[in-house]
Structure formats: structure tokens, C-alpha cells
């Protein structure tokens, strides 16, 4: 029993040290960039010995990959959880966009991290590039499948709609970092909602049997 307790305690301590390293690395990479952050910086901020970092992540590059994947996927999971609380298609869209807006306003460090790593690491590190591609591909697939589930049918082109939403979101987040204008943020997200509704409606209309979208004209 004592042996099992010791093992469980070591496992819990390992999880805690990993989580502390991830939190510290997220803060340091977001504020100072990857090149401007050393392994010693992260370990001092986390209060963890350097050997633990190498045990969990093997290298500084491995640590960055874990930071990118875990923080971005946590955001995507949070949006999914909020969207699944309602069945109304428009309300689902609004909840998804609200989740995106919350990131812009309340978690700008995550967006700064993603933008910085896109510029700083995608050319230098195939590993980091693959992680970023997985994150963005999952975000796009999640949005596309969420739209399909909300409207009750799959449609051609939803992946493209989702890619456009992410591109618009990226631009909105950069604008807000520069301007910090809450009123403009309201306008931009309102227009993004209108754009998504129109794009989905247009694809529904194109996929419907001839005359379906204008059925009222035949009455």
C-alpha cells in the first residue's frame, strides 16, 4: 500500500511540475518571444529544476510545442462546450463567436504567442510548424462540423467558410491589439456574424432543390 501511495504521489507531483512549466513558458514566450526566453528563465519562473523540464519535454522546442498545442486546444474545447449548451443554430454561432471574442479581450497572451510563433518559428522548426498546423486544422474542422451539426446537414464549402472565419478572427485580434477599441470590436464581431450567416445561407440555397429557396413565389 505504501509503495502504491508513493507512486501515486510521484505521479501527482510530476503532473503538477509539468503544469507549472507550461504556465511559466506560456507567460515567458508570450512576453519575450521564443528566442528571448531561456530554459533557465522558464525554470526560475516555474520554481522547477531544469532536469524536470528535459524529463517532461526533452528540449526547449518540445516545451514550446506542448505550450502551443495545449493552450490552443483548451480554447477550442471551451468554445465547443459553450456551443453544445444550446440547439438553436444562430445561438450556437453567437456562442462560438463570443468564445473567440473572449480570447481577444481576456486572453491576448495566447494570441500574441500564436502570432509570434508563426513569425519566429515556422521557418526555423518543422516540429513547431506541424503543431501550429494541427491546431489551426483542428480549429477549422471544429467550426465546420459545428456549423453542419447546427443546421442539421453537411454542406460543400463549410471548411472554406470556417477558414474565412479564422482569417477574419486573426485580423480582428491584430486590430484590437493595436487599437484597443471596444466599440470597434463590437462592430467587427457583429459583421462577422452577419457574414457567416450569409455564407451558410448561400450554400444552403445552392444545395436546395430548384425552387426550394423561393418556394413562396409559387403560392
N, CA, C and O of each residue as an XYZ file, in Angstrom:
876
protein
N       0.834     -1.203      0.000
C       0.000      0.000      0.000
C       0.868      1.253      0.000
O       0.593      2.214     -0.718
N       1.948      1.228      0.836
C       2.823      2.392      0.894
C       3.510      2.634     -0.447
O       3.699      3.776     -0.866
N       3.886      1.525     -1.120
C       4.526      1.663     -2.426
C       3.573      2.314     -3.419
O       3.971      3.209     -4.166
N       2.318      1.872     -3.434
C       1.320      2.447     -4.337
C       1.100      3.922     -4.032
O       0.963      4.735     -4.947
N       1.065      4.268     -2.755
C       0.884      5.666     -2.369
C       2.049      6.519     -2.837
O       1.859      7.647     -3.293
N       3.271      5.972     -2.722
C       4.445      6.713     -3.173
C       4.401      6.935     -4.683
O       4.730      8.014     -5.175
N       3.988      5.896     -5.410
C       3.879      6.012     -6.863
C       2.843      7.063     -7.232
O       3.088      7.911     -8.089
N       1.681      7.005     -6.582
C       0.625      7.990     -6.854
C       1.083      9.405     -6.539
O       0.751     10.350     -7.255
N       1.851      9.544     -5.456
C       2.346     10.858     -5.076
C       3.345     11.383     -6.109
O       3.328     12.565     -6.453
N       4.214     10.498     -6.600
C       5.177     10.915     -7.626
C       4.471     11.301     -8.921
O       4.860     12.259     -9.588
N       3.434     10.550     -9.269
C       2.669     10.873    -10.488
C       2.017     12.249    -10.350
O       2.063     13.065    -11.271
N       1.407     12.495     -9.179
C       0.758     13.790     -8.951
C       1.775     14.922     -8.980
O       1.502     15.986     -9.536
N       2.945     14.702     -8.387
C       3.983     15.724     -8.390
C       4.485     15.987     -9.811
O       4.764     17.127    -10.182
N       4.595     14.915    -10.597
C       5.022     15.071    -11.984
C       4.026     15.881    -12.794
O       4.415     16.731    -13.594
N       2.748     15.622    -12.589
C       1.722     16.392    -13.291
C       1.750     17.850    -12.898
O       1.594     18.731    -13.744
N       1.949     18.109    -11.614
C       1.987     19.480    -11.129
C       3.200     20.224    -11.687
O       3.085     21.374    -12.110
N       4.363     19.568    -11.688
C       5.554     20.238    -12.213
C       5.411     20.508    -13.709
O       5.864     21.545    -14.195
N       4.788     19.587    -14.440
C       4.561     19.799    -15.875
C       3.637     20.994    -16.109
O       3.887     21.826    -16.981
N       2.560     21.065    -15.312
C       1.603     22.161    -15.454
C       2.262     23.500    -15.120
O       2.001     24.499    -15.791
N       3.104     23.532    -14.103
C       3.776     24.779    -13.734
C       4.750     25.222    -14.820
O       4.863     26.415    -15.104
N       5.441     24.283    -15.417
C       6.344     24.619    -16.516
C       5.571     25.168    -17.714
O       6.009     26.128    -18.347
N       4.434     24.569    -18.025
C       3.617     25.057    -19.137
C       3.114     26.473    -18.879
O       3.158     27.318    -19.773
N       2.637     26.740    -17.665
C       2.150     28.087    -17.334
C       3.280     29.118    -17.444
O       3.112     30.190    -18.026
N       4.432     28.763    -16.872
C       5.559     29.705    -16.910
C       6.036     29.940    -18.336
O       6.344     31.071    -18.713
N       6.096     28.875    -19.127
C       6.564     29.011    -20.510
C       5.589     29.843    -21.332
O       6.013     30.654    -22.155
N       4.296     29.654    -21.123
C       3.300     30.447    -21.849
C       3.501     31.933    -21.573
O       3.484     32.750    -22.494
N       3.690     32.276    -20.313
C       3.889     33.685    -19.946
C       5.186     34.237    -20.538
O       5.201     35.340    -21.085
N       6.272     33.471    -20.429
C       7.563     33.952    -20.907
C       7.609     34.055    -22.431
O       8.073     35.060    -22.970
N       7.133     33.028    -23.123
C       7.149     33.059    -24.585
C       6.261     34.180    -25.121
O       6.587     34.814    -26.125
N       5.127     34.422    -24.439
C       4.205     35.469    -24.892
C       4.802     36.855    -24.734
O       4.591     37.722    -25.582
N       5.541     37.072    -23.666
C       6.067     38.408    -23.378
C       7.429     38.657    -24.015
O       7.696     39.764    -24.483
N       8.295     37.645    -24.041
C       9.668     37.846    -24.512
C       9.969     37.138    -25.828
O      11.043     37.329    -26.399
N       9.031     36.320    -26.316
C       9.303     35.553    -27.524
C      10.097     34.301    -27.215
O      10.583     34.108    -26.101
N      10.216     33.462    -28.217
C      10.937     32.196    -28.028
C      12.435     32.453    -27.886
O      13.067     31.953    -26.955
N      13.001     33.229    -28.801
C      14.440     33.483    -28.765
C      14.850     34.251    -27.510
O      15.962     34.079    -27.008
N      13.957     35.091    -27.008
C      14.270     35.897    -25.840
C      14.033     35.202    -24.515
O      14.215     35.801    -23.455
N      13.630     33.951    -24.567
C      13.355     33.182    -23.346
C      14.308     31.995    -23.277
O      14.413     31.221    -24.229
N      14.991     31.854    -22.164
C      15.893     30.716    -21.974
C      15.219     29.640    -21.125
O      14.217     29.893    -20.456
N      15.780     28.453    -21.164
C      15.298     27.370    -20.304
C      15.403     27.784    -18.838
O      14.514     27.490    -18.038
N      16.502     28.474    -18.488
C      16.664     28.942    -17.105
C      15.547     29.902    -16.714
O      15.048     29.854    -15.590
N      15.146     30.789    -17.654
C      14.061     31.734    -17.374
C      12.781     30.991    -16.997
O      12.126     31.315    -16.007
N      12.442     29.993    -17.803
C      11.213     29.238    -17.572
C      11.284     28.508    -16.234
O      10.330     28.535    -15.457
N      12.414     27.858    -15.968
C      12.535     27.075    -14.735
C      12.499     27.957    -13.497
O      11.915     27.584    -12.480
N      13.127     29.134    -13.583
C      13.060     30.061    -12.441
C      11.630     30.518    -12.200
O      11.173     30.554    -11.057
N      10.914     30.869    -13.277
C       9.535     31.330    -13.128
C       8.643     30.227    -12.560
O       7.739     30.496    -11.768
N       8.900     28.995    -12.966
C       8.072     27.871    -12.511
C       8.499     27.348    -11.156
O       7.729     26.655    -10.491
N       9.727     27.670    -10.728
C      10.248     27.107     -9.487
C      10.520     25.622     -9.619
O      10.327     24.855     -8.675
N      10.973     25.222    -10.808
C      11.205     23.810    -11.113
C      12.644     23.638    -11.587
O      13.169     24.496    -12.297
N      13.281     22.546    -11.204
C      14.658     22.314    -11.630
C      14.695     22.009    -13.128
O      13.731     21.506    -13.705
N      15.842     22.330    -13.739
C      15.979     22.201    -15.188
C      15.816     20.757    -15.664
O      15.269     20.511    -16.739
N      16.288     19.815    -14.866
C      16.191     18.409    -15.276
C      14.739     17.979    -15.465
O      14.455     17.114    -16.294
N      13.807     18.580    -14.699
C      12.387     18.232    -14.841
C      11.857     18.690    -16.199
O      11.047     18.001    -16.820
N      12.318     19.853    -16.656
C      11.882     20.331    -17.972
C      12.305     19.348    -19.055
O      11.514     19.001    -19.933
N      13.551     18.903    -18.990
C      14.023     17.967    -20.011
C      13.344     16.607    -19.879
O      13.149     15.913    -20.877
N      12.988     16.227    -18.673
C      12.278     14.963    -18.466
C      10.907     14.994    -19.132
O      10.513     14.038    -19.799
N      10.180     16.103    -18.948
C       8.823     16.202    -19.486
C       8.793     16.512    -20.983
O       7.947     15.989    -21.708
N       9.712     17.360    -21.446
C       9.586     17.901    -22.807
C      10.794     17.652    -23.708
O      10.745     17.941    -24.904
N      11.862     17.124    -23.151
C      13.087     16.762    -23.879
C      13.918     17.969    -24.312
O      15.147     17.902    -24.306
N      13.268     19.069    -24.686
C      14.010     20.232    -25.169
C      13.146     21.476    -25.038
O      11.951     21.387    -24.755
N      13.753     22.624    -25.243
C      13.008     23.887    -25.256
C      11.998     23.886    -26.397
O      10.884     24.384    -26.231
N      12.365     23.341    -27.542
C      11.457     23.265    -28.673
C      10.265     22.352    -28.362
O       9.134     22.648    -28.745
N      10.527     21.250    -27.669
C       9.436     20.369    -27.266
C       8.499     21.044    -26.287
O       7.289     20.821    -26.319
N       9.063     21.878    -25.409
C       8.236     22.638    -24.468
C       7.331     23.599    -25.224
O       6.143     23.697    -24.916
N       7.872     24.309    -26.211
C       7.059     25.236    -26.988
C       5.934     24.499    -27.711
O       4.802     24.981    -27.742
N       6.227     23.351    -28.284
C       5.196     22.581    -28.986
C       4.057     22.213    -28.040
O       2.885     22.299    -28.407
N       4.409     21.803    -26.821
C       3.387     21.442    -25.838
C       2.565     22.663    -25.439
O       1.346     22.568    -25.295
N       3.222     23.808    -25.261
C       2.517     25.048    -24.910
C       1.513     25.417    -25.991
O       0.351     25.696    -25.697
N       1.959     25.418    -27.238
C       1.084     25.789    -28.352
C      -0.121     24.865    -28.439
O      -1.255     25.323    -28.575
N       0.128     23.576    -28.361
C      -0.958     22.618    -28.558
C      -1.947     22.641    -27.402
O      -3.158     22.650    -27.628
N      -1.458     22.651    -26.181
C      -2.349     22.546    -25.029
C      -3.168     23.820    -24.825
O      -4.361     23.741    -24.530
N      -2.556     24.980    -24.975
C      -3.310     26.212    -24.740
C      -4.350     26.443    -25.836
O      -5.488     26.815    -25.548
N      -3.961     26.223    -27.084
C      -4.911     26.437    -28.178
C      -6.035     25.419    -28.146
O      -7.190     25.767    -28.390
N      -5.715     24.160    -27.848
C      -6.760     23.138    -27.790
C      -7.703     23.378    -26.612
O      -8.893     23.076    -26.702
N      -7.185     23.915    -25.518
C      -8.057     24.255    -24.392
C      -9.064     25.320    -24.801
O     -10.223     25.271    -24.390
N      -8.628     26.280    -25.605
C      -9.533     27.311    -26.116
C     -10.609     26.681    -27.003
O     -11.793     26.972    -26.839
N     -10.208     25.829    -27.929
C     -11.169     25.185    -28.826
C     -12.170     24.355    -28.030
O     -13.368     24.401    -28.306
N     -11.693     23.599    -27.048
C     -12.588     22.783    -26.213
C     -13.571     23.659    -25.449
O     -14.733     23.289    -25.285
N     -13.113     24.824    -24.979
C     -14.006     25.724    -24.257
C     -15.118     26.259    -25.142
O     -16.264     26.365    -24.704
N     -14.789     26.597    -26.386
C     -15.817     27.059    -27.320
C     -16.815     25.942    -27.599
O     -18.025     26.171    -27.617
N     -16.300     24.728    -27.816
C     -17.180     23.587    -28.076
C     -18.155     23.378    -26.925
O     -19.345     23.151    -27.146
N     -17.655     23.454    -25.705
C     -18.501     23.225    -24.534
C     -19.622     24.252    -24.455
O     -20.759     23.901    -24.140
N     -19.316     25.515    -24.737
C     -20.346     26.553    -24.667
C     -21.351     26.396    -25.797
O     -22.545     26.618    -25.591
N     -20.891     26.016    -26.993
C     -21.775     25.871    -28.144
C     -22.752     24.726    -27.943
O     -23.906     24.818    -28.362
N     -22.309     23.650    -27.309
C     -23.147     22.467    -27.153
C     -24.244     22.643    -26.114
O     -25.052     21.736    -25.914
N     -24.288     23.785    -25.454
C     -25.321     24.019    -24.444
C     -26.633     24.509    -25.041
O     -27.600     24.714    -24.307
N     -26.687     24.698    -26.339
C     -27.920     25.149    -26.973
C     -28.085     24.470    -28.312
O     -27.098     24.097    -28.947
N     -29.334     24.304    -28.754
C     -29.595     23.653    -30.022
C     -29.931     24.608    -31.144
O     -29.974     24.194    -32.303
N     -30.172     25.883    -30.839
C     -30.545     26.855    -31.850
C     -29.327     27.226    -32.687
O     -28.309     27.634    -32.128
N     -29.400     27.094    -34.031
C     -28.225     27.340    -34.869
C     -27.624     28.729    -34.712
O     -26.406     28.865    -34.594
N     -28.468     29.770    -34.709
C     -27.947     31.128    -34.594
C     -27.308     31.360    -33.231
O     -26.273     32.018    -33.123
N     -27.933     30.814    -32.195
C     -27.373     30.975    -30.852
C     -26.040     30.235    -30.737
O     -25.126     30.700    -30.056
N     -25.930     29.084    -31.404
C     -24.646     28.371    -31.408
C     -23.564     29.213    -32.050
O     -22.446     29.294    -31.540
N     -23.891     29.837    -33.167
C     -22.917     30.703    -33.831
C     -22.513     31.840    -32.908
O     -21.330     32.156    -32.788
N     -23.497     32.459    -32.252
C     -23.178     33.580    -31.372
C     -22.288     33.146    -30.212
O     -21.388     33.879    -29.801
N     -22.546     31.950    -29.687
C     -21.709     31.454    -28.590
C     -20.282     31.190    -29.067
O     -19.319     31.484    -28.359
N     -20.153     30.633    -30.275
C     -18.818     30.377    -30.818
C     -18.051     31.686    -31.004
O     -16.877     31.781    -30.645
N     -18.717     32.690    -31.565
C     -18.066     33.982    -31.761
C     -17.779     34.668    -30.430
O     -16.776     35.367    -30.286
N     -18.669     34.462    -29.458
C     -18.419     35.031    -28.123
C     -17.168     34.407    -27.505
O     -16.394     35.086    -26.830
N     -16.978     33.095    -27.747
C     -15.770     32.444    -27.254
C     -14.520     33.019    -27.902
O     -13.493     33.189    -27.244
N     -14.610     33.316    -29.192
C     -13.481     33.945    -29.886
C     -13.214     35.345    -29.338
O     -12.067     35.735    -29.116
N     -14.297     36.091    -29.127
C     -14.126     37.452    -28.618
C     -13.508     37.436    -27.217
O     -12.694     38.296    -26.882
N     -13.895     36.470    -26.417
C     -13.328     36.385    -25.074
C     -11.815     36.202    -25.131
O     -11.083     36.748    -24.306
N     -11.355     35.428    -26.113
C      -9.916     35.262    -26.278
C      -9.261     36.606    -26.597
O      -8.224     36.949    -26.030
N      -9.869     37.355    -27.499
C      -9.309     38.661    -27.894
C      -9.202     39.595    -26.694
O      -8.197     40.285    -26.527
N     -10.235     39.616    -25.862
C     -10.289     40.578    -24.764
C      -9.601     40.086    -23.490
O      -8.950     40.863    -22.792
N      -9.748     38.794    -23.192
C      -9.305     38.319    -21.877
C      -8.052     37.455    -21.910
O      -7.396     37.272    -20.884
N      -7.713     36.919    -23.091
C      -6.523     36.079    -23.163
C      -5.647     36.497    -24.342
O      -5.294     35.670    -25.182
N      -5.302     37.770    -24.401
C      -4.485     38.238    -25.532
C      -3.108     37.585    -25.577
O      -2.486     37.522    -26.638
N      -2.624     37.096    -24.424
C      -1.299     36.458    -24.401
C      -1.269     35.230    -25.309
O      -0.256     34.958    -25.952
N      -2.377     34.489    -25.362
C      -2.435     33.313    -26.235
C      -2.304     33.730    -27.693
O      -1.572     33.102    -28.457
N      -3.011     34.785    -28.081
C      -2.942     35.246    -29.468
C      -1.565     35.812    -29.798
O      -1.040     35.582    -30.887
N      -0.986     36.546    -28.863
C       0.375     37.049    -29.095
C       1.342     35.890    -29.279
O       2.238     35.942    -30.122
N       1.153     34.846    -28.486
C       2.019     33.678    -28.591
C       1.898     33.037    -29.973
O       2.907     32.728    -30.607
N       0.668     32.837    -30.439
C       0.462     32.221    -31.743
C       1.046     33.083    -32.859
O       1.712     32.572    -33.759
N       0.793     34.405    -32.799
C       1.313     35.300    -33.837
C       2.843     35.320    -33.827
O       3.485     35.272    -34.876
N       3.406     35.391    -32.631
C       4.862     35.430    -32.521
C       5.492     34.153    -33.056
O       6.492     34.193    -33.773
N       4.894     33.020    -32.701
C       5.470     31.753    -33.132
C       5.299     31.523    -34.634
O       6.143     30.884    -35.262
N       4.212     32.040    -35.212
C       4.045     31.952    -36.662
C       5.193     32.654    -37.379
O       5.720     32.148    -38.370
N       5.573     33.819    -36.870
C       6.645     34.589    -37.498
C       8.017     34.018    -37.154
O       8.898     33.927    -38.010
N       8.187     33.633    -35.884
C       9.512     33.323    -35.365
C       9.931     31.874    -35.572
O      11.122     31.594    -35.710
N       8.961     30.935    -35.598
C       9.354     29.538    -35.510
C       8.952     28.659    -36.690
O       9.543     27.594    -36.870
N       7.974     29.058    -37.503
C       7.513     28.135    -38.545
C       8.595     27.832    -39.573
O       8.666     26.711    -40.076
N       9.440     28.809    -39.894
C      10.521     28.547    -40.841
C      11.687     27.828    -40.179
O      12.393     27.055    -40.827
N      11.892     28.080    -38.886
C      13.056     27.525    -38.193
C      12.822     26.117    -37.672
O      13.772     25.348    -37.526
N      11.578     25.769    -37.390
C      11.307     24.495    -36.728
C      10.162     23.744    -37.398
O       9.008     24.147    -37.255
N      10.448     22.661    -38.125
C       9.379     21.829    -38.692
C       8.450     21.277    -37.614
O       7.251     21.127    -37.850
N       8.991     20.974    -36.434
C       8.158     20.438    -35.348
C       7.121     21.461    -34.903
O       5.940     21.138    -34.775
N       7.561     22.698    -34.667
C       6.626     23.743    -34.243
C       5.628     24.068    -35.341
O       4.460     24.337    -35.064
N       6.085     24.044    -36.587
C       5.185     24.297    -37.715
C       4.080     23.244    -37.767
O       2.916     23.572    -37.995
N       4.444     21.981    -37.556
C       3.452     20.911    -37.576
C       2.437     21.080    -36.451
O       1.248     20.822    -36.640
N       2.901     21.510    -35.287
C       1.986     21.734    -34.164
C       0.991     22.834    -34.516
O      -0.211     22.676    -34.299
N       1.480     23.943    -35.056
C       0.591     25.053    -35.422
C      -0.404     24.626    -36.499
O      -1.572     25.013    -36.459
N       0.054     23.838    -37.450
C      -0.859     23.343    -38.480
C      -1.948     22.468    -37.866
O      -3.113     22.575    -38.247
N      -1.583     21.606    -36.923
C      -2.582     20.761    -36.260
C      -3.602     21.593    -35.505
O      -4.798     21.303    -35.532
N      -3.119     22.635    -34.828
C      -4.018     23.498    -34.063
C      -5.005     24.197    -34.993
O      -6.211     24.182    -34.744
N      -4.506     24.804    -36.052
C      -5.388     25.544    -36.955
C      -6.303     24.595    -37.730
O      -7.462     24.921    -37.985
N      -5.787     23.429    -38.105
C      -6.636     22.450    -38.799
C      -7.760     21.958    -37.893
O      -8.888     21.759    -38.343
N      -7.446     21.766    -36.616
C      -8.490     21.328    -35.691
C      -9.526     22.434    -35.483
O     -10.726     22.163    -35.438
N      -9.066     23.665    -35.357
C      -9.999     24.792    -35.204
C     -10.923     24.888    -36.413
O     -12.130     25.070    -36.259
N     -10.363     24.766    -37.611
C     -11.175     24.853    -38.837
C     -12.167     23.699    -38.918
O     -13.339     23.906    -39.233
N     -11.702     22.486    -38.635
C     -12.593     21.322    -38.685
C     -13.688     21.412    -37.629
O     -14.827     21.018    -37.876
N     -13.342     21.933    -36.446
C     -14.323     22.083    -35.379
C     -15.409     23.066    -35.770
O     -16.593     22.806    -35.555
N     -15.012     24.200    -36.346
C     -16.003     25.192    -36.789
C     -16.887     24.622    -37.895
O     -18.105     24.804    -37.871
N     -16.285     23.937    -38.860
C     -17.063     23.398    -39.979
C     -18.048     22.342    -39.510
O     -19.203     22.341    -39.935
N     -17.605     21.439    -38.635
C     -18.513     20.399    -38.147
C     -19.582     20.986    -37.237
O     -20.713     20.502    -37.209
N     -19.223     22.035    -36.488
C     -20.213     22.697    -35.642
C     -21.308     23.353    -36.456
O     -22.481     23.287    -36.088
N     -20.932     23.993    -37.572
C     -21.932     24.598    -38.448
C     -22.835     23.526    -39.045
O     -24.056     23.683    -39.086
N     -22.221     22.426    -39.512
C     -23.002     21.343    -40.116
C     -23.977     20.741    -39.113
O     -25.126     20.456    -39.450
N     -23.515     20.549    -37.881
C     -24.388     19.979    -36.844
C     -25.521     20.939    -36.509
O     -26.658     20.515    -36.302
N     -25.211     22.240    -36.454
C     -26.218     23.229    -36.088
C     -27.334     23.322    -37.122
O     -28.504     23.460    -36.764
N     -26.976     23.247    -38.413
C     -28.000     23.372    -39.459
C     -28.600     22.033    -39.836
O     -29.566     21.969    -40.597
N     -28.017     20.942    -39.296
C     -28.612     19.621    -39.488
C     -28.219     18.909    -40.761
O     -28.846     17.914    -41.126
N     -27.179     19.400    -41.458
C     -26.750     18.706    -42.673
C     -25.351     19.164    -43.071
O     -24.969     20.306    -42.816
N     -24.593     18.270    -43.697
C     -23.284     18.679    -44.219
C     -23.463     19.468    -45.511
O     -24.415     19.240    -46.257
N     -22.565     20.377    -45.768
C     -22.613     21.179    -46.989
C     -21.216     21.304    -47.579
O     -20.230     21.391    -46.848
N     -21.139     21.312    -48.894
C     -19.866     21.602    -49.537
C     -19.449     23.035    -49.198
O     -20.274     23.948    -49.170
N     -18.169     23.206    -48.946
C     -17.653     24.551    -48.731
C     -17.619     25.019    -47.298
O     -17.163     26.132    -47.037
N     -18.090     24.202    -46.337
C     -18.081     24.664    -44.951
C     -16.661     24.809    -44.404
O     -16.410     25.663    -43.554
N     -15.729     23.980    -44.886
C     -14.328     24.127    -44.464
C     -13.797     25.496    -44.908
O     -13.029     26.131    -44.186
N     -14.212     25.944    -46.101
C     -13.782     27.252    -46.583
C     -14.388     28.365    -45.740
O     -13.711     29.336    -45.405
N     -15.672     28.222    -45.397
C     -16.313     29.205    -44.516
C     -15.564     29.281    -43.188
O     -15.286     30.371    -42.687
N     -15.239     28.118    -42.622
C     -14.527     28.084    -41.346
C     -13.149     28.735    -41.470
O     -12.716     29.448    -40.565
N     -12.458     28.493    -42.588
C     -11.143     29.109    -42.795
C     -11.259     30.625    -42.873
O     -10.406     31.344    -42.353
N     -12.317     31.114    -43.525
C     -12.539     32.564    -43.613
C     -12.835     33.164    -42.235
O     -12.364     34.256    -41.916
N     -13.612     32.449    -41.424
C     -13.901     32.919    -40.064
C     -12.603     33.058    -39.274
O     -12.391     34.063    -38.595
N     -11.728     32.045    -39.362
C     -10.467     32.099    -38.626
C      -9.570     33.224    -39.138
O      -8.887     33.885    -38.355
N      -9.575     33.440    -40.462
C      -8.774     34.529    -41.020
C      -9.296     35.885    -40.536
O      -8.515     36.768    -40.182
N     -10.621     36.039    -40.524
C     -11.214     37.281    -40.030
C     -10.911     37.472    -38.546
O     -10.583     38.575    -38.109
N     -11.022     36.399    -37.782
C     -10.728     36.460    -36.353
C      -9.287     36.893    -36.116
O      -9.012     37.694    -35.222
N      -8.370     36.360    -36.918
C      -6.965     36.724    -36.785
C      -6.778     38.218    -37.037
O      -6.073     38.895    -36.289
N      -7.414     38.729    -38.097
C      -7.307     40.154    -38.390
C      -7.936     41.018    -37.318
O      -7.390     42.061    -36.958
N      -9.087     40.591    -36.801
C      -9.756     41.344    -35.732
C      -8.868     41.414    -34.495
O      -8.748     42.463    -33.861
N      -8.250     40.290    -34.161
C      -7.407     40.266    -32.958
C      -6.201     41.195    -33.111
O      -5.808     41.861    -32.154
N      -5.612     41.241    -34.311
C      -4.486     42.143    -34.536
C      -4.927     43.606    -34.431
O      -4.232     44.430    -33.836
N      -6.093     43.922    -35.018
C      -6.614     45.280    -34.924
C      -6.853     45.689    -33.470
O      -6.560     46.817    -33.073
N      -7.386     44.760    -32.692
C      -7.687     45.107    -31.299
C      -6.404     45.290    -30.491
O      -6.350     46.134    -29.597
N      -5.376     44.507    -30.800
C      -4.101     44.703    -30.120
C      -3.542     46.097    -30.404
O      -2.921     46.709    -29.535
N      -3.763     46.594    -31.616
C      -3.258     47.917    -31.996
C      -4.113     49.037    -31.419
O      -3.586     50.026    -30.909
N      -5.442     48.882    -31.500
C      -6.347     49.983    -31.190
C      -6.965     49.906    -29.794
O      -7.157     50.933    -29.142
N      -7.274     48.702    -29.339
C      -7.920     48.563    -28.041
C      -9.273     49.231    -27.976
O      -9.673     49.718    -26.918
N      -9.989     49.265    -29.098
C     -11.270     49.966    -29.192
C     -12.413     48.964    -29.046
O     -12.667     48.169    -29.950
N     -13.103     49.006    -27.897
C     -14.191     48.070    -27.645
C     -15.366     48.244    -28.586
O     -15.999     47.265    -28.982
N     -15.668     49.504    -28.952
C     -16.784     49.759    -29.862
C     -16.499     49.171    -31.243
O     -17.384     48.597    -31.878
N     -15.276     49.319    -31.691
C     -14.915     48.722    -32.985
C     -14.979     47.203    -32.922
O     -15.374     46.555    -33.892
N     -14.592     46.634    -31.784
C     -14.670     45.184    -31.612
C     -16.116     44.714    -31.729
O     -16.391     43.679    -32.336
N     -17.042     45.481    -31.144
C     -18.470     45.164    -31.280
C     -18.878     45.139    -32.747
O     -19.523     44.195    -33.205
N     -18.501     46.176    -33.476
C     -18.890     46.274    -34.887
C     -18.306     45.129    -35.711
O     -18.995     44.547    -36.550
N     -17.066     44.816    -35.478
C     -16.412     43.787    -36.279
C     -17.013     42.410    -36.033
O     -17.215     41.646    -36.977
N     -17.301     42.085    -34.773
C     -17.890     40.777    -34.495
C     -19.335     40.705    -34.968
O     -19.804     39.640    -35.367
N     -20.045     41.831    -34.927
C     -21.402     41.860    -35.483
C     -21.375     41.580    -36.984
O     -22.187     40.807    -37.492
N     -20.445     42.206    -37.682
C     -20.326     41.985    -39.118
C     -19.841     40.570    -39.438
O     -20.232     39.985    -40.448
N     -18.996     40.034    -38.577
C     -18.539     38.658    -38.789
C     -19.706     37.686    -38.663
O     -19.818     36.738    -39.441
N     -20.582     37.925    -37.674
C     -21.767     37.073    -37.533
C     -22.647     37.165    -38.775
O     -23.104     36.142    -39.286
N     -22.888     38.382    -39.265
C     -23.725     38.572    -40.460
C     -23.101     37.879    -41.668
O     -23.806     37.286    -42.484
N     -21.793     37.956    -41.775
C     -21.100     37.339    -42.912
C     -21.240     35.824    -42.886
O     -21.508     35.200    -43.913
N     -21.054     35.231    -41.697
C     -21.158     33.772    -41.592
C     -22.580     33.317    -41.910
O     -22.771     32.337    -42.630
N     -23.571     34.020    -41.381
C     -24.962     33.662    -41.656
C     -25.236     33.711    -43.159
O     -25.868     32.811    -43.711
N     -24.761     34.761    -43.809
C     -24.989     34.875    -45.254
C     -24.296     33.750    -46.020
O     -24.895     33.145    -46.909
N     -23.037     33.467    -45.678
C     -22.294     32.428    -46.398
C     -22.950     31.064    -46.246
O     -23.032     30.302    -47.210
N     -23.422     30.751    -45.033
C     -24.078     29.456    -44.814
C     -25.415     29.418    -45.546
O     -25.750     28.417    -46.180
N     -26.178     30.504    -45.459
C     -27.470     30.560    -46.168
C     -27.263     30.389    -47.664
O     -28.022     29.674    -48.319
N     -26.244     31.038    -48.208
C     -25.977     30.946    -49.642
C     -25.666     29.508    -50.052
O     -26.091     29.058    -51.116
N     -24.934     28.795    -49.219
C     -24.636     27.399    -49.533
C     -25.858     26.505    -49.366
O     -26.034     25.549    -50.122
N     -26.699     26.804    -48.391
C     -27.957     26.064    -48.246
C     -28.840     26.274    -49.469
O     -29.432     25.329    -49.990
N     -28.920     27.508    -49.914
C     -29.745     27.822    -51.083
C     -29.228     27.108    -52.332
O     -30.008     26.576    -53.122
N     -27.902     27.103    -52.498
C     -27.315     26.458    -53.670
C     -27.514     24.949    -53.646
O     -27.635     24.315    -54.694
N     -27.548     24.372    -52.430
C     -27.686     22.919    -52.319
C     -29.135     22.454    -52.354
O     -29.394     21.265    -52.539
N     -30.098     23.387    -52.178
C     -31.510     23.015    -52.115
C     -32.036     22.665    -53.500
O     -31.499     23.128    -54.505
N     -33.096     21.839    -53.557
C     -33.727     21.557    -54.848
C     -34.199     22.854    -55.499
O     -34.525     23.819    -54.808
N     -34.234     22.872    -56.816
C     -34.619     24.071    -57.556
C     -36.003     24.554    -57.114
O     -36.958     23.780    -57.060
N     -36.087     25.830    -56.804
C     -37.362     26.403    -56.395
C     -37.584     26.367    -54.891
O     -38.489     27.023    -54.374
N     -36.724     25.570    -54.166
C     -36.927     25.443    -52.718
C     -36.770     26.774    -52.011
O     -37.584     27.158    -51.171
N     -35.676     27.483    -52.380
C     -35.389     28.741    -51.687
C     -36.395     29.823    -51.991
O     -36.521     30.792    -51.242
N     -37.130     29.659    -53.113
C     -38.119     30.672    -53.495
C     -39.513     30.074    -53.519
O     -40.379     30.477    -54.294
N     -39.700     29.093    -52.638
C     -40.981     28.378    -52.638
C     -42.161     29.287    -52.467
O     -43.250     29.002    -52.965
N     -41.955     30.393    -51.759
C     -43.072     31.317    -51.522
C     -43.551     31.969    -52.798
O     -44.685     32.446    -52.839
N     -42.725     32.014    -53.864
C     -43.138     32.670    -55.101
C     -44.195     31.878    -55.854
O     -44.876     32.409    -56.732
N     -44.330     30.577    -55.497
C     -45.234     29.735    -56.247
C     -46.601     29.635    -55.602
O     -47.484     28.957    -56.128
N     -46.791     30.295    -54.477
C     -48.072     30.196    -53.799
C     -49.094     31.112    -54.467
O     -50.246     31.170    -54.036
